[in-house]
Amino acid sequence: MGRRAAVTALALAASSALVPVRPARAATRAGAAKVPKVPANFMWGVATSGFQAEGSFPDSNWTRYAAQKKPGVTDPYKNSVDFRHHYPEDISRARALGVKVFRTSIEWARVEPKRGRRDPAALAYYDDLVRRIRAAGMRPMLTLDHWVVPGWVVDQGGWTNPRTVGDWLDEAAFVVRRYRGMGVIWITFNEASQYLVREFTDEPLTAAQAATMQAALVKTHRAAYDLIHRLDPGAPVSSNVAYGTILNGFMDGVLFDHVTDKLDFVGVDYYYGASLTNTTATNAATGEPWKVDPEPDGLYYVLRNYQRRLPRLPLYVVENGFPTDNGKARADGYTRSQHLRDHIYWLQRAIGDGVKVVGYNYWSLTDNYEWGGYRPRFGLYTVDALTDPKLTRRPTDAVATYRGIIAGRGVPSGYTPVRKPAWCTVEDPSTCLVPTPTPPAQ
């Protein structure tokens, strides 16, 4: 996950890139229908990423950004939550939830800290990580690039140097060969639009360099899709998109719109919606995501809109989560458990209305380094990374909730969302034409 940082810095005529949304029928609006259970083979999961959680991280673009206190960096990286040494217990925590998918990343900077020199200790760590995920009855979802590249790649110009495309694909081929045949779900680039935004602001890149990076990401994903299918036949491949409310057309235009023929499923990251009466998503762009007023019903419209655009593909919610301010309760009393139940309700509504949703990952299993600080807390398990030397994992209220949701194949049929549906939502303009309905009491 990444804070929706400094999106305005890359607006770049975003208004002309907005994708018109086909109106939905008013009859499908809010909780008027009971929800079906998700399919028995639905892929419940949890997610994390290497740099954000592993700790003891080698030289990379992001260790440099943290050390240099780039825009948005408020806390030192320290050792993050030291997933690299806590992963056996964290995998056990995930298994106890009942999830079937464990998403993480294989970090290029750790595997190949110097050009042509792969670290045996790093490979042993990742080998054991994948082995333990599989032994726990979970399927690995492995991200090849979660915004982090080795320091030597930075020194050669990063994505502005054409050589990086070939270097990235060489590393991808090495990783895929190592873990092929293990049921991996492959993600090439995590949130390519946010990757570009962060490099634009943190490196920083000129507009021309940003355009070069964008073209390189598209070229690399397209090549990686074919490479993965050649090396690991039958393995699904995608790149998860960051849903971006009114800027979503721009977000999709970075990578997604150019690779729809090179996706096996649509991976969607949904955190924040927006409506005529709720523009609080701007707080995410200014580094205070805990101030956003969530719109769980937006997930329903987002899933349905992507299904309409690509009806041949199934959808997977690769990331969805809830930030709190350093673990403190929200002033409005809305809890992590309520947020989770409300979003799963709308996911089930989407399935009931014919959207082919095959999986859902909660972001994240534990709190971690949110691209500059530890204040935004997204974890099912909270960790005081700055103050607790033992990095104790403490369960939030949502641990039992998620376990119950998984066991029950969703929220109960009669569940009434805590958050009422938004009126005049960005996700579907037809909602501006009808009054906001209130889900009936059950």
C-alpha positions as a LaTeX table, in Angstrom:
\begin{tabular}{lrrr}
\hline
Residue & $x$ (\AA) & $y$ (\AA) & $z$ (\AA) \\
\hline
Met1 & 0.00 & 0.00 & 0.00 \\
Gly2 & 1.18 & 3.54 & $-0.55$ \\
Arg3 & $-0.20$ & 6.80 & 0.78 \\
Arg4 & $-1.90$ & 8.65 & $-2.05$ \\
Ala5 & 0.97 & 11.11 & $-1.88$ \\
Ala6 & 1.31 & 14.25 & $-3.94$ \\
Val7 & $-0.99$ & 13.08 & $-6.70$ \\
Thr8 & $-1.52$ & 16.65 & $-7.79$ \\
Ala9 & 2.15 & 16.91 & $-8.69$ \\
Leu10 & 1.50 & 14.50 & $-11.53$ \\
Ala11 & $-1.92$ & 15.72 & $-12.60$ \\
Leu12 & $-0.41$ & 16.38 & $-16.07$ \\
Ala13 & $-3.73$ & 17.26 & $-17.61$ \\
Ala14 & $-5.46$ & 14.49 & $-15.71$ \\
Ser15 & $-8.85$ & 16.00 & $-16.39$ \\
Ser16 & $-8.54$ & 15.11 & $-20.07$ \\
Ala17 & $-7.68$ & 11.52 & $-19.16$ \\
Leu18 & $-10.77$ & 10.85 & $-17.07$ \\
Val19 & $-12.66$ & 7.77 & $-18.18$ \\
Pro20 & $-16.43$ & 8.27 & $-18.41$ \\
Val21 & $-18.38$ & 5.79 & $-16.34$ \\
Arg22 & $-21.50$ & 4.19 & $-17.73$ \\
Pro23 & $-24.37$ & 4.91 & $-15.32$ \\
Ala24 & $-25.72$ & 2.12 & $-13.20$ \\
Arg25 & $-29.40$ & 1.40 & $-12.84$ \\
Ala26 & $-30.83$ & 3.03 & $-9.73$ \\
Ala27 & $-32.40$ & $-0.27$ & $-8.75$ \\
Thr28 & $-28.99$ & $-1.73$ & $-8.06$ \\
Arg29 & $-28.00$ & 1.07 & $-5.66$ \\
Ala30 & $-27.73$ & 0.23 & $-2.04$ \\
Gly31 & $-28.48$ & $-2.52$ & 0.44 \\
Ala32 & $-31.91$ & $-3.39$ & $-0.90$ \\
Ala33 & $-30.90$ & $-6.98$ & $-1.57$ \\
Lys34 & $-29.57$ & $-9.64$ & 0.72 \\
Val35 & $-26.07$ & $-10.79$ & $-0.05$ \\
Pro36 & $-25.00$ & $-14.26$ & $-1.20$ \\
Lys37 & $-22.15$ & $-16.18$ & 0.35 \\
Val38 & $-18.91$ & $-16.01$ & $-1.61$ \\
Pro39 & $-18.02$ & $-19.17$ & $-3.57$ \\
Ala40 & $-16.46$ & $-22.01$ & $-1.60$ \\
Asn41 & $-13.20$ & $-21.63$ & $-3.59$ \\
Phe42 & $-12.98$ & $-17.87$ & $-2.98$ \\
Met43 & $-9.40$ & $-16.79$ & $-2.26$ \\
Trp44 & $-9.26$ & $-14.93$ & 1.05 \\
Gly45 & $-5.83$ & $-13.46$ & 1.70 \\
Val46 & $-3.55$ & $-11.07$ & 3.54 \\
Ala47 & $-0.90$ & $-8.83$ & 2.06 \\
Thr48 & 2.38 & $-7.16$ & 2.92 \\
Ser49 & 5.51 & $-6.08$ & 1.05 \\
Gly50 & 9.21 & $-6.72$ & 1.50 \\
Phe51 & 10.62 & $-3.24$ & 2.04 \\
Gln52 & 7.72 & $-2.12$ & 4.19 \\
Ala53 & 7.97 & $-5.03$ & 6.61 \\
Glu54 & 11.25 & $-6.94$ & 6.33 \\
Gly55 & 13.70 & $-4.62$ & 8.08 \\
Ser56 & 17.52 & $-4.71$ & 7.76 \\
Phe57 & 17.10 & $-3.56$ & 4.20 \\
Pro58 & 20.03 & $-3.27$ & 1.78 \\
Asp59 & 20.88 & $-0.26$ & $-0.38$ \\
Ser60 & 17.91 & 0.76 & $-2.54$ \\
Asn61 & 16.00 & 3.78 & $-3.78$ \\
Trp62 & 13.79 & 3.65 & $-0.68$ \\
Thr63 & 16.50 & 3.21 & 1.93 \\
Arg64 & 18.03 & 6.33 & 0.38 \\
Tyr65 & 14.74 & 8.24 & 0.37 \\
Ala66 & 14.19 & 7.40 & 4.04 \\
Ala67 & 17.74 & 8.41 & 4.99 \\
Gln68 & 17.51 & 11.64 & 2.99 \\
Lys69 & 14.11 & 12.50 & 4.52 \\
Lys70 & 12.45 & 12.95 & 1.18 \\
Pro71 & 8.98 & 14.58 & 1.07 \\
Gly72 & 6.58 & 12.64 & 3.27 \\
Val73 & 9.31 & 10.91 & 5.30 \\
Thr74 & 8.63 & 11.54 & 8.97 \\
Asp75 & 10.18 & 8.50 & 10.67 \\
Pro76 & 13.47 & 6.62 & 10.28 \\
Tyr77 & 13.11 & 3.18 & 8.71 \\
Lys78 & 14.95 & 1.49 & 11.61 \\
Asn79 & 14.17 & $-2.23$ & 11.33 \\
Ser80 & 10.53 & $-1.87$ & 10.35 \\
Val81 & 8.59 & $-4.76$ & 11.94 \\
Asp82 & 11.45 & $-7.20$ & 11.19 \\
Phe83 & 9.32 & $-9.58$ & 9.16 \\
Arg84 & 12.55 & $-11.17$ & 7.95 \\
His85 & 12.96 & $-12.75$ & 11.38 \\
His86 & 9.30 & $-12.95$ & 12.44 \\
Tyr87 & 7.89 & $-14.50$ & 9.27 \\
Pro88 & 7.37 & $-18.02$ & 10.71 \\
Glu89 & 5.07 & $-16.64$ & 13.42 \\
Asp90 & 3.39 & $-14.20$ & 11.03 \\
Ile91 & 2.64 & $-16.99$ & 8.60 \\
Ser92 & 1.12 & $-18.94$ & 11.49 \\
Arg93 & $-1.03$ & $-15.91$ & 12.32 \\
Ala94 & $-2.23$ & $-15.77$ & 8.74 \\
Arg95 & $-2.96$ & $-19.48$ & 8.73 \\
Ala96 & $-5.01$ & $-19.13$ & 11.92 \\
Leu97 & $-7.20$ & $-16.59$ & 10.14 \\
Gly98 & $-8.08$ & $-19.23$ & 7.56 \\
Val99 & $-6.70$ & $-17.32$ & 4.57 \\
Lys100 & $-5.65$ & $-19.16$ & 1.43 \\
Val101 & $-3.38$ & $-16.49$ & $-0.10$ \\
Phe102 & $-0.33$ & $-14.76$ & 1.36 \\
Arg103 & 0.93 & $-11.81$ & $-0.67$ \\
Thr104 & 4.44 & $-10.43$ & $-0.32$ \\
Ser105 & 7.27 & $-9.32$ & $-2.60$ \\
Ile106 & 10.59 & $-10.82$ & $-3.63$ \\
Glu107 & 12.87 & $-7.82$ & $-3.29$ \\
Trp108 & 15.35 & $-7.35$ & $-6.10$ \\
Ala109 & 17.52 & $-5.14$ & $-3.87$ \\
Arg110 & 17.88 & $-7.99$ & $-1.38$ \\
Val111 & 18.39 & $-10.76$ & $-3.93$ \\
Glu112 & 20.88 & $-8.87$ & $-6.11$ \\
Pro113 & 22.45 & $-6.12$ & $-3.97$ \\
Lys114 & 25.25 & $-5.72$ & $-6.51$ \\
Arg115 & 24.98 & $-6.28$ & $-10.25$ \\
Gly116 & 25.49 & $-9.94$ & $-11.06$ \\
Arg117 & 26.00 & $-10.96$ & $-7.39$ \\
Arg118 & 23.05 & $-12.69$ & $-5.77$ \\
Asp119 & 23.01 & $-13.04$ & $-2.01$ \\
Pro120 & 22.77 & $-16.69$ & $-0.85$ \\
Ala121 & 21.32 & $-15.64$ & 2.53 \\
Ala122 & 18.57 & $-13.65$ & 0.84 \\
Leu123 & 17.71 & $-16.57$ & $-1.42$ \\
Ala124 & 17.61 & $-18.94$ & 1.55 \\
Tyr125 & 15.22 & $-16.54$ & 3.32 \\
Tyr126 & 12.87 & $-16.25$ & 0.36 \\
Asp127 & 13.03 & $-19.99$ & $-0.33$ \\
Asp128 & 11.98 & $-20.73$ & 3.24 \\
Leu129 & 9.32 & $-18.01$ & 3.17 \\
Val130 & 7.66 & $-19.49$ & 0.08 \\
Arg131 & 8.04 & $-23.02$ & 1.48 \\
Arg132 & 6.36 & $-22.06$ & 4.75 \\
Ile133 & 3.52 & $-20.24$ & 2.98 \\
Arg134 & 2.79 & $-23.36$ & 0.97 \\
Ala135 & 3.20 & $-25.67$ & 3.97 \\
Ala136 & 0.59 & $-23.58$ & 5.81 \\
Gly137 & $-1.92$ & $-24.32$ & 3.06 \\
Met138 & $-1.68$ & $-20.88$ & 1.48 \\
Arg139 & $-0.92$ & $-19.84$ & $-2.06$ \\
Pro140 & 1.93 & $-17.34$ & $-2.56$ \\
Met141 & 1.06 & $-14.11$ & $-4.34$ \\
Leu142 & 4.48 & $-12.73$ & $-5.22$ \\
Thr143 & 5.06 & $-9.16$ & $-6.32$ \\
Leu144 & 8.16 & $-8.67$ & $-8.43$ \\
Asp145 & 8.36 & $-4.88$ & $-7.95$ \\
His146 & 6.74 & $-3.08$ & $-5.01$ \\
Trp147 & 8.36 & 0.31 & $-5.83$ \\
Val148 & 11.87 & $-0.71$ & $-4.74$ \\
Val149 & 15.00 & $-1.20$ & $-6.87$ \\
Pro150 & 18.64 & $-1.83$ & $-5.87$ \\
Gly151 & 20.97 & 1.08 & $-5.26$ \\
Trp152 & 23.07 & 0.12 & $-8.28$ \\
Val153 & 19.98 & 0.49 & $-10.48$ \\
Val154 & 19.41 & 3.95 & $-9.02$ \\
Asp155 & 23.03 & 4.82 & $-9.81$ \\
Gln156 & 22.57 & 3.87 & $-13.46$ \\
Gly157 & 19.55 & 6.17 & $-13.77$ \\
Gly158 & 16.74 & 3.88 & $-12.66$ \\
Trp159 & 13.84 & 3.67 & $-15.09$ \\
Thr160 & 15.21 & 6.55 & $-17.16$ \\
Asn161 & 18.00 & 4.23 & $-18.36$ \\
Pro162 & 16.85 & 1.76 & $-21.05$ \\
Arg163 & 19.21 & $-0.84$ & $-19.57$ \\
Thr164 & 16.96 & $-1.15$ & $-16.51$ \\
Val165 & 14.24 & $-2.90$ & $-18.52$ \\
Gly166 & 16.60 & $-5.72$ & $-19.44$ \\
Asp167 & 18.06 & $-5.90$ & $-15.92$ \\
Trp168 & 14.55 & $-6.10$ & $-14.40$ \\
Leu169 & 13.50 & $-8.85$ & $-16.79$ \\
Asp170 & 16.66 & $-10.84$ & $-16.06$ \\
Glu171 & 15.87 & $-10.69$ & $-12.35$ \\
Ala172 & 12.23 & $-11.58$ & $-12.98$ \\
Ala173 & 13.27 & $-14.62$ & $-15.03$ \\
Phe174 & 15.57 & $-15.75$ & $-12.22$ \\
Val175 & 12.81 & $-15.42$ & $-9.59$ \\
Val176 & 10.12 & $-17.06$ & $-11.70$ \\
Arg177 & 12.35 & $-20.02$ & $-12.53$ \\
Arg178 & 13.07 & $-20.45$ & $-8.83$ \\
Tyr179 & 9.42 & $-20.54$ & $-7.77$ \\
Arg180 & 7.68 & $-21.92$ & $-10.83$ \\
Gly181 & 5.31 & $-24.80$ & $-10.36$ \\
Met182 & 4.47 & $-23.67$ & $-6.81$ \\
Gly183 & 1.02 & $-22.23$ & $-7.49$ \\
Val184 & 2.27 & $-18.63$ & $-7.42$ \\
Ile185 & $-0.01$ & $-15.76$ & $-8.40$ \\
Trp186 & 2.35 & $-13.24$ & $-9.98$ \\
Ile187 & 2.11 & $-9.44$ & $-9.72$ \\
Thr188 & 4.56 & $-7.57$ & $-11.92$ \\
Phe189 & 4.31 & $-3.97$ & $-10.66$ \\
Asn190 & 2.46 & $-2.86$ & $-7.57$ \\
Glu191 & 0.29 & 0.18 & $-8.31$ \\
Ala192 & 2.25 & 1.43 & $-11.31$ \\
Ser193 & 0.56 & 4.84 & $-11.18$ \\
Gln194 & 1.65 & 5.42 & $-7.59$ \\
Tyr195 & 5.11 & 4.05 & $-8.38$ \\
Leu196 & 5.43 & 6.75 & $-11.03$ \\
Val197 & 4.08 & 9.45 & $-8.72$ \\
Arg198 & 6.52 & 8.55 & $-5.96$ \\
Glu199 & 9.54 & 8.47 & $-8.25$ \\
Phe200 & 8.42 & 11.76 & $-9.82$ \\
Thr201 & 8.34 & 13.45 & $-6.42$ \\
Asp202 & 11.12 & 11.60 & $-4.57$ \\
Glu203 & 13.86 & 11.15 & $-7.17$ \\
Pro204 & 12.67 & 13.70 & $-8.47$ \\
Leu205 & 11.99 & 13.17 & $-12.16$ \\
Thr206 & 11.39 & 15.75 & $-14.83$ \\
Ala207 & 8.20 & 15.44 & $-16.88$ \\
Ala208 & 10.24 & 13.94 & $-19.72$ \\
Gln209 & 11.87 & 11.43 & $-17.40$ \\
Ala210 & 8.47 & 10.50 & $-15.97$ \\
Ala211 & 7.24 & 9.82 & $-19.50$ \\
Thr212 & 10.30 & 7.61 & $-20.09$ \\
Met213 & 9.60 & 5.69 & $-16.88$ \\
Gln214 & 5.95 & 5.23 & $-17.80$ \\
Ala215 & 6.86 & 3.80 & $-21.20$ \\
Ala216 & 9.45 & 1.52 & $-19.59$ \\
Leu217 & 6.91 & 0.14 & $-17.09$ \\
Val218 & 4.49 & $-0.68$ & $-19.90$ \\
Lys219 & 7.20 & $-2.34$ & $-21.99$ \\
Thr220 & 8.47 & $-4.31$ & $-19.00$ \\
His221 & 5.06 & $-5.57$ & $-17.90$ \\
Arg222 & 4.18 & $-6.71$ & $-21.39$ \\
Ala223 & 7.45 & $-8.61$ & $-21.70$ \\
Ala224 & 7.17 & $-10.00$ & $-18.17$ \\
Tyr225 & 3.67 & $-11.36$ & $-18.84$ \\
Asp226 & 4.95 & $-13.40$ & $-21.77$ \\
Leu227 & 8.08 & $-14.43$ & $-19.86$ \\
Ile228 & 6.11 & $-15.69$ & $-16.86$ \\
His229 & 3.71 & $-17.66$ & $-19.01$ \\
Arg230 & 6.64 & $-19.25$ & $-20.79$ \\
Leu231 & 8.49 & $-20.17$ & $-17.60$ \\
Asp232 & 5.53 & $-20.94$ & $-15.31$ \\
Pro233 & 2.70 & $-22.12$ & $-17.59$ \\
Gly234 & $-0.76$ & $-21.67$ & $-16.14$ \\
Ala235 & 0.29 & $-19.22$ & $-13.44$ \\
Pro236 & $-1.96$ & $-16.12$ & $-13.35$ \\
Val237 & $-0.28$ & $-12.75$ & $-13.92$ \\
Ser238 & $-1.47$ & $-9.20$ & $-13.30$ \\
Ser239 & $-0.50$ & $-5.75$ & $-12.07$ \\
Asn240 & $-2.76$ & $-4.31$ & $-9.38$ \\
Val241 & $-4.28$ & $-0.91$ & $-10.09$ \\
Ala242 & $-4.61$ & 1.83 & $-7.47$ \\
Tyr243 & $-8.15$ & 3.14 & $-7.64$ \\
Gly244 & $-7.91$ & 6.95 & $-7.68$ \\
Thr245 & $-11.42$ & 8.48 & $-7.49$ \\
Ile246 & $-11.59$ & 11.53 & $-9.81$ \\
Leu247 & $-8.05$ & 10.88 & $-11.07$ \\
Asn248 & $-8.73$ & 7.25 & $-11.88$ \\
Gly249 & $-8.53$ & 7.83 & $-15.61$ \\
Phe250 & $-5.03$ & 9.17 & $-15.19$ \\
Met251 & $-4.12$ & 6.33 & $-12.83$ \\
Asp252 & $-5.24$ & 3.68 & $-15.30$ \\
Gly253 & $-3.52$ & 5.50 & $-18.15$ \\
Val254 & $-0.07$ & 4.95 & $-16.65$ \\
Leu255 & $-0.05$ & 1.18 & $-17.18$ \\
Phe256 & $-3.41$ & $-0.57$ & $-16.99$ \\
Asp257 & $-4.95$ & 0.81 & $-20.19$ \\
His258 & $-1.86$ & $-0.27$ & $-22.14$ \\
Val259 & $-1.74$ & $-3.86$ & $-20.91$ \\
Thr260 & $-5.33$ & $-5.10$ & $-20.76$ \\
Asp261 & $-4.40$ & $-7.83$ & $-23.24$ \\
Lys262 & $-1.59$ & $-8.92$ & $-20.90$ \\
Leu263 & $-3.61$ & $-9.53$ & $-17.73$ \\
Asp264 & $-5.13$ & $-12.76$ & $-16.44$ \\
Phe265 & $-7.24$ & $-10.95$ & $-13.86$ \\
Val266 & $-7.97$ & $-7.37$ & $-12.87$ \\
Gly267 & $-6.22$ & $-6.65$ & $-9.57$ \\
Val268 & $-7.90$ & $-3.76$ & $-7.75$ \\
Asp269 & $-6.64$ & $-1.80$ & $-4.74$ \\
Tyr270 & $-9.52$ & 0.10 & $-3.14$ \\
Tyr271 & $-9.08$ & 2.33 & $-0.11$ \\
Tyr272 & $-10.90$ & 5.60 & $-0.66$ \\
Gly273 & $-14.00$ & 6.73 & $-2.48$ \\
Ala274 & $-15.41$ & 10.19 & $-3.07$ \\
Ser275 & $-18.83$ & 11.73 & $-3.52$ \\
Leu276 & $-20.47$ & 15.11 & $-3.76$ \\
Thr277 & $-20.82$ & 15.19 & 0.02 \\
Asn278 & $-17.49$ & 13.55 & 0.85 \\
Thr279 & $-14.19$ & 14.87 & $-0.47$ \\
Thr280 & $-12.11$ & 13.71 & 2.49 \\
Ala281 & $-10.02$ & 11.45 & 0.26 \\
Thr282 & $-7.82$ & 14.52 & $-0.20$ \\
Asn283 & $-6.44$ & 13.78 & 3.27 \\
Ala284 & $-4.75$ & 10.69 & 1.86 \\
Ala285 & $-2.88$ & 12.85 & $-0.65$ \\
Thr286 & $-1.66$ & 15.13 & 2.13 \\
Gly287 & $-0.34$ & 12.28 & 4.28 \\
Glu288 & $-3.21$ & 11.89 & 6.76 \\
Pro289 & $-5.19$ & 8.91 & 5.46 \\
Trp290 & $-6.77$ & 8.28 & 8.88 \\
Lys291 & $-8.84$ & 11.45 & 8.33 \\
Val292 & $-10.58$ & 9.99 & 5.27 \\
Asp293 & $-14.29$ & 9.25 & 5.69 \\
Pro294 & $-14.55$ & 5.74 & 4.16 \\
Glu295 & $-17.06$ & 4.92 & 1.43 \\
Pro296 & $-17.35$ & 1.11 & 1.46 \\
Asp297 & $-20.10$ & 1.12 & $-1.18$ \\
Gly298 & $-17.60$ & 2.59 & $-3.65$ \\
Leu299 & $-15.95$ & $-0.83$ & $-3.83$ \\
Tyr300 & $-19.15$ & $-2.21$ & $-5.36$ \\
Tyr301 & $-19.17$ & 0.37 & $-8.16$ \\
Val302 & $-15.44$ & 0.13 & $-8.80$ \\
Leu303 & $-15.58$ & $-3.65$ & $-9.19$ \\
Arg304 & $-18.60$ & $-3.43$ & $-11.44$ \\
Asn305 & $-17.05$ & $-0.73$ & $-13.61$ \\
Tyr306 & $-13.84$ & $-2.72$ & $-14.18$ \\
Gln307 & $-15.91$ & $-5.83$ & $-14.96$ \\
Arg308 & $-17.90$ & $-3.85$ & $-17.51$ \\
Arg309 & $-14.68$ & $-2.66$ & $-19.14$ \\
Leu310 & $-13.09$ & $-6.12$ & $-19.22$ \\
Pro311 & $-15.92$ & $-8.66$ & $-19.04$ \\
Arg312 & $-13.67$ & $-11.57$ & $-19.99$ \\
Leu313 & $-11.50$ & $-11.24$ & $-16.87$ \\
Pro314 & $-12.14$ & $-12.13$ & $-13.24$ \\
Leu315 & $-11.36$ & $-9.54$ & $-10.55$ \\
Tyr316 & $-9.31$ & $-9.80$ & $-7.37$ \\
Val317 & $-9.23$ & $-7.18$ & $-4.61$ \\
Val318 & $-5.47$ & $-7.27$ & $-4.10$ \\
Glu319 & $-5.52$ & $-4.60$ & $-1.38$ \\
Asn320 & $-8.16$ & $-3.11$ & 0.89 \\
Gly321 & $-7.55$ & $-1.78$ & 4.36 \\
Phe322 & $-8.18$ & 0.80 & 7.06 \\
Pro323 & $-5.65$ & 3.33 & 8.42 \\
Thr324 & $-5.81$ & 4.57 & 11.99 \\
Asp325 & $-3.78$ & 7.36 & 13.55 \\
Asn326 & $-1.04$ & 5.50 & 15.42 \\
Gly327 & $-3.57$ & 2.87 & 16.44 \\
Lys328 & $-5.92$ & 5.34 & 18.15 \\
Ala329 & $-9.68$ & 5.01 & 17.85 \\
Arg330 & $-11.38$ & 7.24 & 15.30 \\
Ala331 & $-13.35$ & 10.18 & 16.65 \\
Asp332 & $-16.49$ & 8.93 & 14.87 \\
Gly333 & $-16.19$ & 5.50 & 16.51 \\
Tyr334 & $-15.90$ & 3.61 & 13.22 \\
Thr335 & $-13.76$ & 0.53 & 13.86 \\
Arg336 & $-11.51$ & $-1.71$ & 11.80 \\
Ser337 & $-14.02$ & $-4.53$ & 12.20 \\
Gln338 & $-16.90$ & $-2.39$ & 10.94 \\
His339 & $-14.82$ & $-1.17$ & 8.01 \\
Leu340 & $-13.94$ & $-4.75$ & 7.08 \\
Arg341 & $-17.52$ & $-6.03$ & 7.34 \\
Asp342 & $-18.90$ & $-3.11$ & 5.36 \\
His343 & $-16.45$ & $-3.63$ & 2.48 \\
Ile344 & $-17.05$ & $-7.38$ & 2.39 \\
Tyr345 & $-20.81$ & $-6.70$ & 2.29 \\
Trp346 & $-20.37$ & $-4.62$ & $-0.87$ \\
Leu347 & $-17.99$ & $-7.17$ & $-2.36$ \\
Gln348 & $-20.69$ & $-9.80$ & $-1.85$ \\
Arg349 & $-23.24$ & $-7.48$ & $-3.42$ \\
Ala350 & $-20.99$ & $-7.22$ & $-6.46$ \\
Ile351 & $-20.72$ & $-11.00$ & $-6.70$ \\
Gly352 & $-24.49$ & $-11.28$ & $-6.35$ \\
Asp353 & $-24.92$ & $-8.88$ & $-9.26$ \\
Gly354 & $-22.70$ & $-10.97$ & $-11.51$ \\
Val355 & $-19.22$ & $-9.51$ & $-10.99$ \\
Lys356 & $-16.61$ & $-12.28$ & $-11.15$ \\
Val357 & $-14.69$ & $-11.48$ & $-7.95$ \\
Val358 & $-12.40$ & $-14.40$ & $-7.11$ \\
Gly359 & $-10.33$ & $-13.11$ & $-4.20$ \\
Tyr360 & $-9.74$ & $-10.48$ & $-1.53$ \\
Asn361 & $-6.56$ & $-9.53$ & 0.37 \\
Tyr362 & $-6.60$ & $-7.49$ & 3.55 \\
Trp363 & $-3.85$ & $-4.86$ & 3.73 \\
Ser364 & $-2.07$ & $-5.63$ & 5.86 \\
Leu365 & $-1.29$ & $-8.52$ & 8.17 \\
Thr366 & 0.76 & $-6.26$ & 10.46 \\
Asp367 & 1.49 & $-2.57$ & 10.67 \\
Asn368 & 4.55 & $-1.60$ & 8.66 \\
Tyr369 & 6.54 & 1.28 & 7.17 \\
Glu370 & 4.02 & 3.26 & 5.15 \\
Trp371 & 6.45 & 4.90 & 2.74 \\
Gly372 & 7.84 & 7.43 & 5.17 \\
Gly373 & 6.39 & 6.70 & 8.57 \\
Tyr374 & 4.77 & 4.39 & 11.07 \\
Arg375 & 1.88 & 6.66 & 12.03 \\
Pro376 & $-0.68$ & 5.21 & 9.58 \\
Arg377 & $-1.60$ & 1.83 & 11.08 \\
Phe378 & $-3.16$ & $-0.64$ & 8.64 \\
Gly379 & $-2.42$ & $-3.93$ & 10.38 \\
Leu380 & $-4.75$ & $-6.64$ & 11.57 \\
Tyr381 & $-1.97$ & $-6.95$ & 14.12 \\
Thr382 & $-0.57$ & $-3.69$ & 15.41 \\
Val383 & 3.15 & $-3.19$ & 16.08 \\
Asp384 & 4.84 & $-0.26$ & 17.81 \\
Ala385 & 7.83 & $-0.19$ & 15.49 \\
Leu386 & 9.38 & 2.95 & 16.99 \\
Thr387 & 8.97 & 2.17 & 20.68 \\
Asp388 & 8.80 & $-1.60$ & 21.20 \\
Pro389 & 12.20 & $-3.32$ & 20.87 \\
Lys390 & 10.44 & $-6.71$ & 20.78 \\
Leu391 & 8.14 & $-5.60$ & 17.94 \\
Thr392 & 5.24 & $-7.41$ & 19.59 \\
Arg393 & 2.30 & $-8.26$ & 17.35 \\
Arg394 & $-0.95$ & $-7.33$ & 19.14 \\
Pro395 & $-4.27$ & $-8.35$ & 17.57 \\
Thr396 & $-6.80$ & $-5.68$ & 16.71 \\
Asp397 & $-10.55$ & $-6.22$ & 16.86 \\
Ala398 & $-10.51$ & $-7.16$ & 13.17 \\
Val399 & $-8.54$ & $-10.40$ & 13.69 \\
Ala400 & $-11.54$ & $-12.27$ & 15.08 \\
Thr401 & $-13.80$ & $-10.48$ & 12.61 \\
Tyr402 & $-11.81$ & $-11.56$ & 9.57 \\
Arg403 & $-11.58$ & $-15.12$ & 10.88 \\
Gly404 & $-15.36$ & $-15.18$ & 11.25 \\
Ile405 & $-15.93$ & $-13.70$ & 7.80 \\
Ile406 & $-13.72$ & $-16.33$ & 6.21 \\
Ala407 & $-15.34$ & $-19.18$ & 8.12 \\
Gly408 & $-18.81$ & $-17.89$ & 7.22 \\
Arg409 & $-17.94$ & $-17.19$ & 3.55 \\
Gly410 & $-18.70$ & $-13.51$ & 4.04 \\
Val411 & $-20.95$ & $-11.44$ & 6.23 \\
Pro412 & $-24.38$ & $-12.91$ & 7.05 \\
Ser413 & $-27.17$ & $-12.44$ & 4.53 \\
Gly414 & $-29.01$ & $-10.00$ & 6.77 \\
Tyr415 & $-26.03$ & $-7.78$ & 7.53 \\
Thr416 & $-26.72$ & $-4.04$ & 7.47 \\
Pro417 & $-23.67$ & $-1.86$ & 6.70 \\
Val418 & $-22.68$ & 0.60 & 9.39 \\
Arg419 & $-21.78$ & 3.20 & 6.75 \\
Lys420 & $-24.72$ & 4.34 & 4.69 \\
Pro421 & $-24.20$ & 4.44 & 0.91 \\
Ala422 & $-22.80$ & 7.68 & $-0.46$ \\
Trp423 & $-24.93$ & 10.07 & $-2.46$ \\
Cys424 & $-23.71$ & 11.18 & $-5.88$ \\
Thr425 & $-20.59$ & 9.04 & $-5.77$ \\
Val426 & $-17.72$ & 9.53 & $-8.21$ \\
Glu427 & $-17.78$ & 5.79 & $-8.84$ \\
Asp428 & $-21.22$ & 5.97 & $-10.46$ \\
Pro429 & $-22.82$ & 9.29 & $-11.52$ \\
Ser430 & $-26.28$ & 7.71 & $-11.75$ \\
Thr431 & $-26.34$ & 7.77 & $-7.95$ \\
Cys432 & $-26.78$ & 11.54 & $-8.21$ \\
Leu433 & $-30.26$ & 11.01 & $-9.67$ \\
Val434 & $-31.85$ & 9.15 & $-6.79$ \\
Pro435 & $-32.16$ & 9.77 & $-3.06$ \\
Thr436 & $-29.66$ & 7.97 & $-0.87$ \\
Pro437 & $-31.43$ & 4.81 & 0.27 \\
Thr438 & $-30.92$ & 3.42 & 3.72 \\
Pro439 & $-30.41$ & $-0.34$ & 3.98 \\
Pro440 & $-33.56$ & $-1.83$ & 5.52 \\
Ala441 & $-33.48$ & $-3.04$ & 9.08 \\
Gln442 & $-33.23$ & $-6.80$ & 9.29 \\
\hline
\end{tabular}
